[in-house]
Amino acid sequence: MTQTALILGATGRFGRHMDIALRDAGWQTRTFDRKIDNLQQAARGVDAIVYGWNPIYTEWQKQCLGQLQQVIDVAKSGDATIFFPGNIYPYGQNMPEILREDTPHTATNPLGQLRRDMETLLQSSGVKTILLRAGDFIDTTASGNWFDMMITKNTAKTGKISYPGNPDVPHAWAYLPDYTANFSRLANMRAELPRYCSLNYAGITLSGNELAAALGVGLSKMNWLPIRLARPFWPLAKHLLELRFQWNTAHRLMDGGLRQLIPDPVETPRKLALASAVSFQINPHQPVIRTPATI
């Protein structure tokens, strides 16, 4: 029997790719329009709700927990599963380099604490949930994320990426078509999963220097001074500064739990993934820059 998912945030990065991935996996999808749709009515009869709502950082404290509770209530009333995109924020500034599914969530910074609270709310709600945790997204089109908005925005002109942290430190990335393709495979086995299923997606781990080499460009360090100076009158600045540690703290996600369920996850070669994500031309047939073997 065909399953149906309601996509919240269908025009955003995660929602857009989940819509494609689920339809490719045989699902029917509905998209939600906040301007005209009623959530309870839109979710009537669906098997799953894709949680793609992600307000701007300055609105997180006001909106995130309330929105999530609303979705939990609706999902519970219809026994629908919530598909939730986890990130590394809950691990916090003291996160170890190797991040496993059971690595403690110790974030004390406001955005990290809020994500901890959201995951706690999901787990304690009793609603069926699949959470797939990943690093920063790499999209196939410019969508306002770190990769296209900050790092590669001017690369076509300068021949360099603008890297926001220590270029020798490994950083976790997730190529969205692969991430959501694997998420959709989990969706199709949801009946076999625990009621609350939290897994990691390893994705692509690259230092800034490895990223530049894979793109075939140079690297310059991003200047944070304009953001610091803008902090008094630009509310978003304090949140960007709050998350700066992620670019200077080595980390990589380990996906042992996911690979037990999906031994052959979808994995586009990183050179091809990067080539599809930038506006300038790179040669995807050059040797791929590999990171050292992980634990």
C-alpha positions in Angstrom: 0.0 0.0 0.0 1.3 3.4 -0.9 2.4 5.6 2.0 1.8 9.3 2.3 4.0 12.0 3.9 3.2 15.6 4.7 6.2 17.8 3.9 6.6 20.8 6.3 9.0 23.4 4.8 8.8 21.9 1.3 10.6 24.9 -0.2 13.6 24.7 2.2 16.7 22.6 1.7 15.8 19.5 3.7 12.1 19.5 2.8 12.7 19.9 -0.9 15.1 17.0 -1.1 13.0 14.8 1.2 10.0 15.4 -1.1 12.1 14.1 -4.1 13.6 11.2 -2.2 10.3 9.9 -0.7 8.6 10.1 -4.1 11.5 8.2 -5.6 11.1 5.6 -2.9 7.4 5.1 -3.8 5.7 7.5 -1.4 3.0 10.0 -2.1 3.7 13.5 -0.7 1.7 16.5 0.3 3.2 19.9 0.8 2.1 22.3 3.5 1.5 26.0 2.9 1.5 28.0 6.2 -0.5 30.8 4.6 -3.5 28.8 3.7 -3.3 25.3 5.2 -4.4 24.0 8.6 -1.9 21.5 10.0 -4.5 19.1 11.6 -6.4 18.9 8.3 -3.3 18.7 6.1 -2.0 15.8 8.2 -5.2 13.8 8.1 -4.5 10.3 7.0 -0.7 10.7 6.5 1.7 8.0 7.5 4.6 10.5 8.2 5.4 14.1 8.7 8.7 15.5 7.4 9.9 18.2 9.8 11.4 20.7 7.5 10.5 23.9 9.5 13.6 25.8 10.4 13.2 29.5 11.3 16.0 31.9 11.2 18.4 31.7 14.2 17.0 34.9 15.7 13.5 33.2 15.9 14.6 29.9 17.4 13.9 30.7 21.0 10.4 32.0 20.1 9.3 29.4 17.7 11.1 26.1 17.7 9.7 24.3 20.8 6.2 25.5 20.2 6.2 24.5 16.5 7.6 21.1 17.4 5.0 20.5 20.1 2.3 21.4 17.6 3.6 18.8 15.1 4.0 16.2 17.9 0.3 16.7 18.9 -0.8 16.3 15.3 1.4 13.3 14.6 0.2 11.6 17.8 -3.4 12.1 16.9 -3.0 10.3 13.6 -0.2 7.8 14.7 2.1 9.4 12.1 5.9 9.1 12.2 8.0 12.3 12.4 11.1 12.4 10.2 13.4 14.8 11.9 16.8 16.2 10.6 19.2 16.1 13.5 22.5 18.1 13.6 25.6 18.3 15.6 24.6 21.3 17.8 23.5 19.2 20.8 27.1 17.9 21.2 28.3 21.4 22.1 31.7 23.1 22.3 33.3 20.2 24.2 32.4 17.6 21.7 34.9 14.8 21.0 36.2 14.3 17.5 34.4 11.0 17.1 30.7 11.5 17.4 28.6 8.3 17.8 24.9 7.8 18.4 25.6 7.4 22.1 28.0 10.4 22.5 26.6 12.6 25.3 24.8 15.8 24.4 26.5 18.4 26.5 25.8 21.7 24.7 25.4 24.7 26.9 25.3 27.4 24.3 21.7 28.7 23.5 21.3 27.2 20.1 22.8 23.8 21.1 20.7 23.7 24.3 17.6 24.4 22.3 18.3 21.5 19.9 18.9 19.3 22.9 15.5 20.4 24.3 13.8 19.6 20.9 15.3 16.1 20.8 14.3 15.5 24.5 10.8 16.7 23.6 10.6 14.2 20.7 11.9 11.3 22.7 9.7 11.9 25.7 6.5 12.5 23.6 6.1 8.9 22.7 5.4 9.8 19.1 7.1 7.5 16.5 10.3 9.4 15.4 13.2 8.8 13.0 16.0 11.3 13.6 19.0 11.2 11.2 21.8 13.4 12.4 24.2 15.0 9.9 26.8 17.7 9.5 26.4 20.9 7.5 24.3 20.5 4.3 25.7 20.7 0.8 22.9 21.5 -1.6 22.7 21.2 -5.4 21.7 24.8 -5.6 22.4 28.0 -3.7 20.1 27.9 -0.7 21.7 30.2 1.9 23.7 27.6 3.8 27.3 27.9 5.0 28.7 26.1 1.9 27.2 28.4 -0.7 26.6 31.6 1.3 30.0 31.9 3.0 32.5 29.5 1.8 32.1 29.3 -2.0 30.1 32.4 -2.7 33.0 34.3 -4.4 35.1 31.4 -5.5 34.3 31.8 -9.2 35.8 35.3 -9.0 38.6 34.8 -6.5 39.7 31.2 -7.2 39.6 30.6 -3.5 37.2 29.4 -0.8 36.7 31.7 2.2 37.0 29.3 5.1 35.5 30.3 8.5 37.9 28.3 10.8 41.0 26.3 11.2 41.6 24.8 7.7 43.4 21.7 9.1 40.4 20.7 11.3 38.0 18.0 9.9 34.4 19.2 9.5 31.3 17.1 8.9 29.2 17.7 5.8 26.1 16.0 4.3 25.3 16.0 0.6 21.6 16.5 0.6 20.6 14.1 -2.2 22.5 11.3 -0.5 21.3 12.2 3.0 17.7 12.2 2.0 17.9 9.1 -0.2 19.2 7.2 2.9 16.5 8.9 5.1 13.9 7.6 2.6 15.2 4.1 2.9 14.8 4.3 6.7 11.3 5.6 6.1 10.5 2.4 4.2 11.6 0.3 7.1 9.9 2.4 9.8 7.7 -0.5 11.0 10.9 -2.4 12.0 12.5 0.5 13.9 12.3 1.5 17.6 9.6 4.0 18.4 12.3 6.6 18.9 15.2 5.9 16.4 18.1 8.3 16.5 20.9 7.5 14.0 24.0 9.3 12.6 24.8 9.9 9.0 28.6 10.1 8.4 28.4 12.0 5.1 31.6 13.7 3.9 34.3 14.7 6.4 36.8 17.2 5.1 39.2 19.8 6.5 39.2 23.2 4.9 42.4 22.4 3.1 41.0 19.1 1.8 37.8 20.9 0.7 39.8 23.4 -1.3 42.0 20.7 -2.8 38.9 18.7 -3.8 37.4 21.8 -5.5 40.8 22.6 -7.1 40.9 26.1 -5.7 42.9 28.0 -3.1 41.9 28.9 0.4 41.7 32.2 2.4 40.6 32.6 6.0 37.3 34.2 6.4 37.4 37.6 8.3 35.1 37.5 11.3 35.7 41.1 12.3 32.8 42.5 10.2 30.4 40.1 12.0 31.8 41.0 15.4 31.4 44.7 14.6 27.9 44.2 13.4 26.8 42.3 16.5 25.3 45.4 18.3 22.8 46.1 15.5 22.6 42.8 13.5 20.8 40.2 15.7 21.9 37.3 13.6 25.6 38.1 14.2 25.6 36.8 17.8 24.3 33.4 16.7 26.9 33.1 13.9 29.6 33.9 16.5 28.1 31.4 18.9 28.6 28.6 16.4 32.0 29.6 15.3 33.5 26.9 17.5 32.3 24.2 15.0 34.8 25.4 12.4 37.7 25.1 14.9 36.7 21.8 16.7 37.6 18.6 14.9 34.6 16.3 14.5 33.3 13.4 12.4 30.1 11.5 12.6 30.2 7.7 12.9 27.2 5.9 11.4 27.5 2.4 12.7 23.8 2.2 13.6 22.8 3.3 10.1 25.0 0.8 8.4 23.6 -2.1 10.4 20.2 -1.2 8.9 21.5 -0.1 5.5 24.8 -1.8 4.7 25.1 -0.2 1.3 24.0 3.5 1.9 23.7 5.8 -1.1 27.1 7.6 -1.4 27.9 9.9 -4.3 31.7 10.2 -4.8 32.6 13.4 -3.0 34.2 14.9 -6.1 30.9 14.5 -8.0 28.9 15.8 -5.1 31.0 18.9 -4.8 30.9 19.5 -8.5 27.1 19.5 -8.5 27.1 22.0 -5.6 29.2 24.8 -7.0 28.6 27.4 -9.8 32.2 27.1 -11.2 33.6 24.1 -13.0 35.7 21.5 -11.4 36.9 18.2 -12.9 35.2 15.4 -11.1 37.5 12.8 -12.7 40.6 14.0 -10.9 41.7 11.9 -7.9 39.4 12.3 -4.9 41.0 13.7 -1.7 40.5 11.1 1.0 40.5 11.7 4.7 42.4 9.2 6.9 40.7 6.0 7.9 38.2 6.6 10.7 37.8 4.6 13.9 
